[in-house]
Amino acid sequence: MNKPKVVKFGGSSLASAEQFMKVKAIITADASRNYVIPSAPGKRFSDDIKVTDMLYSCYGLAEAGKDFSEALAAIKKRYDEIISGLNLTTDLTKEFETISTKFASKAGKDYAASRGEYLNGIIMADYLGYAFVDSAKYIFFDDNGNFLPEETHSALSAFLAEVPKAVIPGFYGSYRSDGKVKTFSRGGSDITGSIVARAVGASVYENWTDVSGVLIADPRIVKNPKPIGTITYKELRELSYMGASVLHEDAIFPVRKAGIPINIKNTNAPEDPGTLIVENTCRTSDYIITGIAGRKGFCSVNIEKDMMNSEIGFGRRVLHAFEDNGISFEHMPSGIDTLTVVVHQTEFEEKEQQVISELMKLTNPDSIDLESHLALIAVVGRGMKSMHGTASRLFSALANNNINIRMIDQGSSELNIIISVADEDFEQAIRVIYDTFVNQKK
């Protein structure tokens, strides 16, 4: 018996009846696509409003004791348009009556937000002829809001073993103790798909969105960047952490544990191969690098002290000053007599004087310098380890374009090189790196 596939569709893939039709064609084209995870309807056009945002707004009126009936009716209209466009007889009247009652009794923002996926799941199940499974019954959180992976896996795998085809709404579950709805963070439908894939022992978890896979660079910065054919979980984690946002980073863990690959695919171009995300691979990339990602808004705290490397516990005392003030650090490159701590500027600004004062007291440095408005850029690729001169090529390309590197940090795995540049050089630096390693290739 062939293993089933789990398919998750994002909000843009399910924004209208026309998009639903595309999704059904994709699902029915492969008999093993047996478990479907829908998101709430997204934007139909650029100035449209996502249903999840409409629900948040509607619940805000209810929470403030204002009339929310018109706002709720507008949400129902969105779903009725989809139902009508698909020629279904699905009637969500009772569901909306329940939602209205729950909103009036202030059931909570998580309940409100979850209804987008819940209602879309009902429509999708009717449209496909699949069973509808309410995620709140099988995906569990503890009282502190922490996801309970093993309890969830036990309950969900046992139930789905008896259900050959099902639609399971993304984004939410429930508190184990009282059954109250709890959502994952925004974009959490990706996580639901991963949980379901593990539960059914899927051959692959297909995550369908509006792009043909993970791109080497941000298309808002680089024009028409190439897609990544195959990427490892480690590489994706590095890129996700630095701002690449195709897949919710927490969605990796359930399938990685089970050895299930993820395939990022495009609903609007289903023939495109997309990006395959795997634990490891001997497949070589067309390029030395796999991807480029970055973020703005950092600052660095540069501490200098002669012979600091011989002081046992020096680094611990430095980090203690940041920890005491509730500030986490991003990177901490060091030399013999220097140590730099890179932090988010907005977090640091409020407490900079307290941190500096504590650093002076704990470490007695020769000097402390601050540098603000920095961007971090990660150049990631499993191919860099076996290719000599990658770093020098990167640094030369930036220097030749008058981009000053403020910091360099490379992990021991040689999977990535992280550099810091001025915020104002961020976009140009990414374009230069892309041109050097992709357009010029060799």
Residue, then its C-alpha position, 0 to 999 in steps of 0.5 A: m500500500n502506498k503511503p499517503k501524501v499530506v497537502k497544505f494550502g495557504g490562504s492565497s490558494l483558497a481565497s476564492a471559488e476559482q482557487f478552490m477549483k485549482v486546489k481540487a484539480i491538484i488533489t484529484a490528480d494524485a490519488s495519494r493526496n488523502y489528507v488536506i490542511p486548509s488555511a483561511p481565505g487570503k487576499r483575492f486582490s492586493d487591497d483585499i482583507k484576509v478573513t483572519d484579519m476580518l475575524y480579529s477586527c470583528y472580535g475586537l468590536a465584540e470585546a469592546g461591547k460594540d455591535f459586530s453583526e455587520a462585520l460578521a455578516a461581511i465574513k459570512k458573505r465571503y464564505d457564501e461567495i465561495i460556496s455559491g461559486l462551487n455550486l455547493t449546498t453547504d449551509l454555514t448559518k448555524e456555524f455563524e450563529t454559534i460564532s456570534t454567541k461565542f463572540a458575544s460571550k468573549a470566547g477569546k481571540d484565539y477562538a475568533a482567529s481559528r474560525g477562518e480555517y475551521l469554516n474553510g475546512i467544512i467547505m473543502a470537506d464538502y467539496l472533496g467528499y472527504a471527512f471533516v476533522d476538527s483540529a481542536k479534538y486532536i491537537f493539544f496544548d498545555d495550560n501554558g500554551n505549549f504544544l504537546p507533540e507526543e499526546t497530539h501524535s498519539a491521539l491523531s495517529a490513532f484516529l486518522a488510522e481509521v479515516p482514509k481521507a480527511v480535511i483537517p483545518g490548520f492553525y489551531g488546536s485546544y488546551r488539553s485541560d479544558g478544550k478551549v481553542k488555542t492557535f499557533s502563531r501566525g502562519g501556523s497552518d504549516i505546523t498543522g500540516s507537519i503534525v498530520a504528516r507525521a501522524v499518518g506516516a506520509s511519504v511527503y508533506e506538500n505545502w502549496t503556496d503562491v510561489s514555486g518553491v523557496l527562492i534563493a533571495d527575496p524577490r522584493i530585492v532581487k528581480n526574478p530570483k531562481p528557485i532552490g531545487t533541494i534544500t536541507y532542513k539545516e539550511l532552511r532553518e538558517l534562512s528562516y531565522m534570517g527572514a526567509s518566510v515561505l514556511h513557518e520555521d516550527a513546521i520543520f520539527p515534526v516531519r524532520k523527526a519522522g524523516i518526511p520530506i517537505n515539498i513547497k509547490n505553487t498552486n498556480a503553477p502545479e507543474d513546477p517542481g518546487t523546492l524539496i526540503v530534506e534531512n540530507t542529500c547528495r544532490t548538488s546545487d547548480y550554485i555554490i550557495t543555496g540561499i541568501a536572507g537577512r534582516k535590518g535593525f541591529c546594533s553591536v556592542n563592541i567590548e575591548k580589553d587587553m588579555m580578555n582571552s585569559e580571563i576565565g568567565f569573561g564571556r559569561r559576565v558579558l552575557h550576564a549584563f544582557e540577560d539581567n536586562g532581558i535582552s537576547f543576543e543574535h551573534m557574539p564574534s570575538g578576537i583575542d582582545t575584543l568581543t562583540v555582541v549583536v542585538h536587536q536595536t529596538e530592544f537595546e535602546e531602552k536599556e542601553q545605559q543600564v547594560i553599559s553600566e553593568l558591563m563596566k562593573l562586571t568586566n572593567p573593559d578598556s573601552i565599549d563602543l556602540e554601532s547602530h543601524l546594522a543589517l545581518i545577512a546570511v549566505v547559506g549553502r552546503g556547497m560552500k564547505s567543499m569549495h575553496g575561496t567562497a569567503s574571499r569571493l564574497f568579501s571581494a565582491l562587496a568591497n568592489n561595490n563599496i560596501n563595508i563589512r562591519m562584522i563576519d561570523q561563520g559557524s563551525s559547520e561551514l554551512n553559512i557565513i553571516i556578515s553585517v553591513a549598514d542598513e543603507d547597504f542592505e539591499q545592494a549587498i544582497r543584490v551583489i551577493y546574488d549576482t556574484f554566486v548565481n548570475q556569474k555562477k563560477 
